[in-house]
Amino acid sequence: MVNTFKERDVEARPKPQIRMRVHDVPWTRGGERVKPYLRLSHTLSLSNESWGIPQELEKEMQVIKACDSRIHLLPQPHHRNQIPTQTRRCLGRRELCISSVSSPSEAQHNDDVVLAHSISTPRIGRDHGNDLVEAIKKSSAFTTRRTLFTSVFMYSCYHPSRYLSAHALGDPSVTIEEVTPPVYPSGGLFPSEERIVKLFEKNTYAVVNIFDVTLRPQLNVTGMVEIPEGNGSGVVWDGQGHIVTNYHVIGNSLSRNPSRGQVVARVNILASEGVQKNFEGTLIGADRAKDLAVLKVEASEELLRPIKVGPSSSLRVGQQCLAIGNPFGFDHTLTVGVVSGLNRDISSRSGVTIGGGIQTDAAINPGNSGGPLLDSKGNLIGINTAIFTSTGTSAGVGFAIPSSIVAKIIPQLIEFGKVYRAGLNVDIAPDLVANQLNVRNGALVLRVPGNSLAAKAGILPTTRGFAGNIVLGDIIVAVDNKPVRSKAELDRALDDYNVGDKVLLKIQRERENLKWTLPHE
């Protein structure tokens, strides 16, 4: 246990703590037990005062240096000669510093335990020095203890400066080994970097630059002709020249209701020699609800390098992904990130909300729209479509349409020019109208065509009573046991079905379950 003794400071000056640690190291010479060697360690700061060293203390050790902040002590030379040569070589002439007075406790006589007493004093005088000497004498009496070179001794043995100083003095027992760090060849890449480079080189030829033909060169305020920057990006879908992009990339042309086969864009394809080749892009089909469109170019098979489509259903948050596109007109720009989230609702620039979106922190800027989002194997897992920002530039939150939706929509656009969706052939109330009618959960049916299968199945629309009051129709609350809380969730649930599939609807009207074949819209 540690005991602390304090004396009253009459002069109200600071009371610096003086701690001296004394260890008994019983050495023998010729069978005789010599005087214990005093070890001191753990320097503490002292105040800027002149410190008197008691005469009794000077008998035990020699003051070799005294400064304002520390007092450095060494044993007297005749004591140093009693230390074995190997130990003296290890210690060298290392300075030892005042730390604390070690003395055994009356309640404990463990040979391997050194206990400390702290003495607080404003000035070391003879009276106070006597306390130190008495503590030293008490400690020195227990010569049977086995505490050997603790504290500073271990520090002296293992601190790096000991080896450096010994090596500088020519100690043959100390050697310093020089370790040379590995040097990598100039221009070499780490394996992870090499993999990303190969993925980019493999897929960059499948990414194209798309310009809306309705954007014409214009004169700026200086009278010079300005060429419009690239609208967006696209990917080569197959060897027949089909190009997949976003609906909003060519939205200005689509707003004029072009016919199928009409030129709506210019498409630049990168050739193997690094030259951009320009082609006319004709409209094949477009779907505003999913912000997707298909163009076709008349290019040779050597230029057309289709992208490989991978599954998006097995994506996991945290896995690496790559985005390639033409942001701000800088063609074939690569950005790398991770999948930050799944099943996000995307508010597309085409004005619709797309469910099941992929969120990524890979930088997606204006011009990346329509470009591919790839996984770490180089497979297409999404079509970049939007960013979440107030400035129009990347803020670390980008979105992509998952490949599962793309793979389902694109074949229909290529074949029919539009998408045939499985639906109930009923009108569902928008969420705002449903909230005004106090419908908080489910999809409210507004109208049901008279000759539709929904009407034949018994689905009831919302009507007005004889008194002019509103009579709510059926509320769809689940599709095949999947909860439906809004119109958007109903549309998302029906996307998993094809025309002609059977589906079980749970409606809120006496909890009746109805089953019928879904008609296409």
C-alpha positions, 0 to 999 in steps of 0.5 A: 500500500502507498502511504503519503506524508505531507508537511505544511508549506509555511511559505505557501510555495508550490510543493513539488513531488520528489519520488526516489525508487531504490532497489536492492541488488545484492551482489556477491564478490568472493563469497561476501555480500557487498553493499546493495546497489541503489537503482533510481528511475522515473524522472519527475519534474521539479520546481526551479529552486536550489535543492540541497542534497543531504550529506547522508545521501551523498554517501550513497550516490554521486551527483553528476548533474543538477538542472532546474527541472531534473536531478541526475544521479549515478552510483559512486564509482566504487559501487559501479566497479562492484557491478558485473562487467556484462551488466555494466556494459549493458548500463553504460553511463546512463543517467539515473533520475530521482523517482520515488523511495522504495521501502517494504511495508510492515504488512508485506514482506514479499521478496519480489514486491517493491512498495513506494512512499511519497514525500512532499516537500517544498525544499530538500533540507537536512530534516527532510533529507533524513526522512529520505535517508531513513527510507533508504536505510529501511529499504537497504536492510532487506537484502534477501529480496529478489527484485532485480533491475526493474523499471529503469534497468529494463528501460536501459536494456530494451530501449532503442537508444541503448543499442544506438549508444552502445553501437556508437561506442564500439560495443562488439556485442551490439549490431545494427541491421539495416532493413531496406523496404521493398521497392516496386517497379516503376509504373507497376500496379497493385493486383486490385488496381490491375483488375479495375484497369482490365474491367475498364478496358474490357467494357469501355467499348460497350459505352457510347455517347448520345446527343439529342438531335433537337439540340442544335449549335447556337450562337453565344453572347460573343457571336461564336458557335457553341456545340452542345455537350453530350446529353448522356451515355448508353450501352451496346445491348446486342450485335444488331446495333441496339443501344440502351439509354435513359428515357430522359436522355432523349426526352426532348426528342421524345416530347415531339412524339416521334414515330418508330424508326425516326432519327432522334439522336446521334451516337458516338461509338469508340473504335479500337484505334481510339477514334469516335465514330458517329452514327444516327440513332433511330428510335426503337422504343421507350418507356417513361415509367421505367426511364428506359429507351432503345435506339438502333445504329447501323454499325459493323459488328467489329464496332459493336461490343455488347455488354454482359448483363449480370443479376442484380437480385444477389447484390449486397450492400458494400460490394464494389461497383464501377460506373462508366459514362460521359459526364460533362462531355468527358467521354469514357470516364470511370468512377469507382464506389460501392453499393450503398443501398438497395430497393430505393425509390428513384425520382427520375428526371422523366418525372416518375418514381422507379422502385427497387433502385440501386444506390451507390457512392460512385460519382454520377454526374450529368452525362452519366445517365444511361451508362452502365453500373458494373459489378466487380466481375464486369457484369451490368447490374444497373443503368445509371439514371439519377443523382440526389443533389441540390447543385446538379453534381455528384454528392456521393448519392447516385442511383441506377435502375437494376438490371432485373428491371432492364432485362425485363423491359428492353426485350419488349421495347425491341419487339413491340416498341412499348411495354405490355404490363400485367395490370388489374385494368382499374384506376387506382387513386393517387396517394394524395387523393387516398389520404384526403379520403382517410385511406392510410394503408392500401391502394384505393380503387377509383374506377372499374371499367364495366366489361373488364375482368376486374368488374367480372371478378367483383372489384368495387369502385369508389362511388357517390351515395344518394346524399352525395357522400363518397362511398369508398371502393375496395382497398387492395392491401396485399398481393399474394401475401405481400403487403401493399401500402400505396399505389406505388407499392401496388405497381411495384408488386405487379411488375413481378408478373407477366400477362396471363399470370394468376394473382391473389389479391387481398382487399379490405371489404369484409376481408374477402379474397379474390383470384383472377387472371390479370389482363394487360393494360 
